Amino acid sequence: MIVVAGEALIDLVPERTSSPAAEGQLPALRPARGGGPYNTALALGRLGSPTAFCSRVSTDGFGEALLEGLRKDGVDTALVQRGEEPTTLAVASIGADGSAGYGFYVQGTADRLFTLPPSLPEGVSALSLGTCSLVLEPGASAYEELLRREAARGVFTTLDPNIRTGLIPDADAYRARFHGWLPHIGLLKLSIEDARWLADSEDAGDVERAVGAWLAAGPAAVVLTHGEEGLSVRRQDGSVISVPGERVDIVDTIGAGDTVNAALLHRLAGHQALSAPALAKLDEAAWRDVLGFAARAAAITCSRAGAEPPYASELV
């Protein structure tokens, strides 16, 4: 079983209409289930991987809808804590190219009060973390403790920082904390935009050197997403393997990176590579298969509105 730990929230997504809004008129917003870890768990369930979600979710109507969405696609919710606080809201804005930006309402919300669970079920093969859950205290410290504890007992761990700069009050402090996670990470996946932010540089050479330093700090591999240009992986031996993106008519990019997380884990499991030693031994052909599968899955997500990852039947 793969455990995905982190926030579940509600995205408020602008409705797409055939005519522009009148001047001064507020855009209509549609609530949609979301949150990076939530989307990753949902995508894993749809792909057919045995998956559990570990989080703290509100008992309000939004919280009930979030859990129902997971259960519908076969995700185990036994590890979900509940609270009466409201659900976190993220207001999405969609650019002309389909890219998404977010503003967050996080004060006093349920997911921030996540506490370390006493144990994860036997047979857990991987633990996936990232996004807001590793930023917002006090829950961030509990998720970090979960990461360290499970890595110490041999669980394969993956991290997608999925940077939301509006939630990070001290960039240097976050970057230092990020470096502290790396010795406990088996696979690091991040977008090229996040890599630039974490490297604190737009220079390609600086980013390349930063990726090398992150790899040396612990992960067996670092996967970078490059939008429409595809995905690449840098391995411990310094080699880089790249695959092109799949061409689709983009509706929006909401949930695309989360779909990549799920697709990587799902396909790596198929290659019996959910461990650092196995990942290090994965050959080029296998990596191309894994990255290509992730590219196809993300393209399907981008072809429809909101975080709607594909089912396994759509990737045959």
C-alpha positions in Angstrom: 0.0 0.0 0.0 1.1 3.6 -0.8 0.3 6.2 1.9 -0.1 9.8 0.8 0.1 12.3 3.6 -0.9 16.0 3.4 -3.7 18.4 3.0 -7.1 18.1 1.4 -8.8 21.4 0.5 -11.3 23.0 -1.7 -10.2 24.8 -4.8 -12.5 27.6 -5.9 -12.0 27.5 -9.7 -13.3 30.2 -12.1 -16.2 29.0 -14.2 -15.4 29.0 -17.9 -18.1 30.9 -19.8 -18.6 31.7 -23.5 -18.6 35.4 -22.9 -16.3 37.6 -20.7 -17.6 38.9 -17.4 -19.1 42.4 -17.4 -16.8 45.1 -16.1 -16.8 45.1 -12.4 -18.6 41.8 -12.2 -17.0 39.1 -9.9 -16.1 35.8 -11.6 -18.3 32.8 -10.8 -16.3 30.3 -8.7 -16.9 26.5 -8.7 -15.8 24.5 -5.7 -13.6 21.5 -6.6 -11.9 18.9 -4.5 -8.1 19.6 -4.3 -4.8 19.8 -2.5 -1.6 18.3 -3.9 -1.5 15.2 -1.6 -5.3 14.7 -2.0 -5.0 14.8 -5.8 -2.1 12.4 -5.7 -4.0 9.9 -3.6 -7.1 10.2 -5.9 -4.9 9.7 -8.9 -3.3 6.6 -7.4 -6.7 5.2 -6.6 -7.9 5.7 -10.1 -4.7 4.0 -11.5 -5.5 1.0 -9.3 -2.7 1.2 -6.8 -3.7 0.3 -3.2 -3.6 3.7 -1.5 -4.4 5.2 1.9 -4.8 8.9 2.6 -3.3 10.3 5.9 -4.5 13.8 6.8 -6.8 15.8 9.1 -10.1 16.8 7.4 -13.0 18.9 8.5 -16.4 17.5 9.5 -18.1 20.3 7.5 -19.8 19.7 4.1 -16.6 20.2 2.2 -14.7 17.7 4.3 -17.4 15.1 3.8 -17.2 15.7 0.0 -13.5 15.3 0.1 -13.6 12.0 1.8 -16.4 10.7 -0.4 -14.4 11.5 -3.5 -11.5 9.4 -2.1 -13.7 6.5 -1.1 -15.4 6.5 -4.6 -12.1 5.8 -6.2 -11.0 3.1 -3.7 -8.7 5.2 -1.4 -8.6 4.0 2.2 -9.5 6.8 4.6 -8.9 5.0 7.9 -5.8 7.2 8.6 -7.8 10.5 8.2 -8.2 12.5 11.4 -11.3 14.7 11.7 -11.9 18.1 13.2 -14.7 20.7 13.5 -12.6 23.5 12.1 -13.4 24.7 8.5 -11.8 23.3 5.4 -8.9 25.2 3.8 -9.9 27.1 0.6 -7.7 27.9 -2.3 -8.9 30.4 -4.9 -7.5 29.6 -8.3 -6.8 32.0 -11.1 -6.3 30.5 -14.6 -3.8 32.2 -17.0 -4.3 32.4 -20.8 -1.9 29.3 -21.1 -3.9 27.3 -18.6 -1.5 27.7 -15.8 -2.9 28.1 -12.3 -2.1 30.5 -9.5 -3.6 30.3 -6.0 -4.6 32.4 -3.1 -5.2 30.6 0.2 -7.5 30.9 3.2 -5.8 28.8 5.9 -6.3 30.4 9.2 -7.8 28.0 11.8 -8.5 25.3 9.3 -8.7 21.6 10.1 -5.7 20.3 8.1 -3.3 22.5 10.0 -3.9 20.6 13.2 -2.7 17.2 11.9 -1.0 15.2 14.6 1.5 12.3 14.2 -0.3 9.0 13.9 0.9 6.2 16.2 1.8 3.9 13.3 1.1 3.2 9.6 -0.3 -0.1 8.5 1.9 -3.1 8.0 2.9 -3.5 4.4 3.2 0.2 3.5 5.5 0.3 0.5 5.8 4.1 0.1 5.0 7.4 1.7 4.4 10.5 -0.4 4.4 14.0 1.1 4.5 17.6 0.0 2.9 21.0 -0.7 1.2 23.1 2.0 1.2 20.4 4.6 5.0 20.8 5.1 4.7 24.6 5.4 1.7 25.4 7.7 2.3 24.8 11.4 1.7 23.1 13.7 0.9 20.3 11.3 4.0 20.8 9.2 6.2 19.6 12.1 4.0 16.5 12.5 4.3 15.6 8.8 8.0 16.1 9.0 8.2 13.8 12.0 6.2 11.2 10.1 8.6 11.5 7.2 11.7 10.9 9.4 10.1 8.1 11.4 8.9 6.1 8.3 12.2 6.7 6.4 14.1 5.4 9.5 12.1 2.1 9.4 12.8 1.6 5.7 9.7 2.9 4.0 10.4 4.4 0.6 9.6 8.1 0.7 8.8 10.7 -2.0 8.6 14.5 -1.8 7.0 17.1 -4.1 7.6 20.5 -2.5 5.0 22.1 -4.9 6.0 25.6 -3.7 3.3 28.0 -2.9 5.2 31.2 -2.2 2.3 33.1 -0.7 2.3 30.6 2.2 6.0 30.8 2.9 6.9 33.9 5.1 10.6 33.2 5.2 12.1 31.8 2.0 15.6 31.1 3.4 14.2 29.3 6.4 12.0 27.1 4.2 15.0 26.3 1.9 17.0 25.3 4.9 14.2 23.1 6.1 14.0 21.5 2.6 17.7 20.6 2.7 17.0 18.9 6.1 14.4 16.6 4.5 16.6 15.4 1.7 18.5 12.7 3.7 15.2 11.1 4.4 13.8 11.1 0.8 14.1 8.3 -1.7 12.7 10.2 -4.7 12.5 13.9 -5.1 10.1 15.2 -7.7 9.6 18.9 -8.5 8.8 21.3 -11.3 11.5 23.3 -13.0 9.9 26.5 -11.5 10.2 25.1 -8.0 13.8 24.0 -8.7 14.6 27.6 -9.6 12.9 29.0 -6.5 14.6 26.5 -4.2 18.0 27.2 -5.9 17.2 31.0 -5.6 18.3 31.5 -9.2 17.0 31.6 -12.7 20.4 30.7 -14.1 20.3 27.2 -15.7 23.8 26.4 -14.4 22.9 27.3 -10.8 19.8 25.2 -11.0 21.8 22.2 -12.4 24.4 22.5 -9.6 21.5 22.7 -7.0 19.9 19.6 -8.4 23.3 17.8 -8.1 23.6 18.9 -4.5 20.1 17.8 -3.6 20.8 14.4 -5.2 24.1 14.1 -3.2 22.2 14.8 0.0 20.1 11.7 -0.1 17.5 10.9 -2.9 18.2 8.1 -5.3 16.9 10.2 -8.1 15.4 13.6 -8.9 12.6 14.0 -11.4 12.0 17.4 -12.9 8.8 18.4 -14.8 9.2 20.9 -17.6 5.6 21.7 -18.5 4.9 21.0 -22.2 8.5 20.0 -22.7 8.1 16.8 -20.7 10.0 15.2 -17.8 13.6 14.4 -16.9 15.3 12.3 -14.3 18.8 12.8 -12.9 20.3 9.7 -11.3 23.0 9.2 -8.8 25.6 8.5 -11.5 24.9 12.0 -12.9 23.2 10.8 -16.0 20.0 12.5 -17.2 17.1 10.8 -19.0 14.4 12.9 -20.7 11.1 12.2 -22.4 9.0 14.8 -24.3 5.6 16.0 -23.2 2.3 14.7 -24.7 0.7 17.4 -27.0 -2.9 18.1 -25.9 -5.3 21.1 -26.0 -4.7 22.4 -22.5 -7.8 23.4 -20.5 -5.8 24.1 -17.3 -2.8 22.6 -15.4 -4.6 22.1 -12.1 -3.5 18.7 -10.6 -1.0 17.9 -13.4 2.0 17.8 -11.1 0.0 15.7 -8.6 -0.9 13.3 -11.4 2.8 13.0 -12.2 3.5 12.1 -8.5 0.9 9.3 -8.7 1.9 8.0 -12.1 5.6 7.8 -11.0 4.7 5.8 -7.9 2.3 3.6 -9.7 4.7 2.7 -12.6 7.7 2.4 -10.3 5.7 -0.1 -8.3 5.1 -2.1 -11.5 8.9 -2.2 -12.0 9.4 -3.4 -8.3 11.4 -0.2 -7.8 9.8 1.3 -4.6 13.1 1.3 -2.7 16.3 3.4 -3.0 18.5 0.5 -4.1 16.0 -0.7 -6.7 15.5 2.8 -8.0 19.3 3.2 -8.3 19.4 0.1 -10.5 16.5 1.0 -12.7 17.9 1.0 -16.3 17.3 3.6 -19.0 14.5 1.7 -20.8 12.6 1.3 -17.5 13.0 5.0 -16.7 11.7 6.0 -20.1 8.7 3.8 -19.6 8.0 5.4 -16.1 8.5 9.0 -17.3 6.5 8.4 -20.5 3.6 7.0 -18.5 3.7 10.0 -16.2 3.7 12.4 -19.2 0.7 10.7 -20.7 -1.2 10.8 -17.4 -0.5 14.5 -16.8 -1.5 15.4 -20.4 -5.0 13.8 -19.8 -5.3 15.8 -16.6 -4.4 19.0 -18.5 -7.0 18.3 -21.1 -9.9 18.8 -18.7 -11.0 21.3 -16.2 -9.8 21.0 -12.6 -7.8 18.2 -11.0 -9.4 15.2 -12.8 -6.6 12.6 -13.1 -7.1 9.7 -15.5 -8.2 6.2 -14.7 -6.1 3.2 -15.7 -8.4 2.4 -18.6 -7.5 5.7 -20.2 -3.8 4.9 -20.3 -3.9 1.5 -22.0 
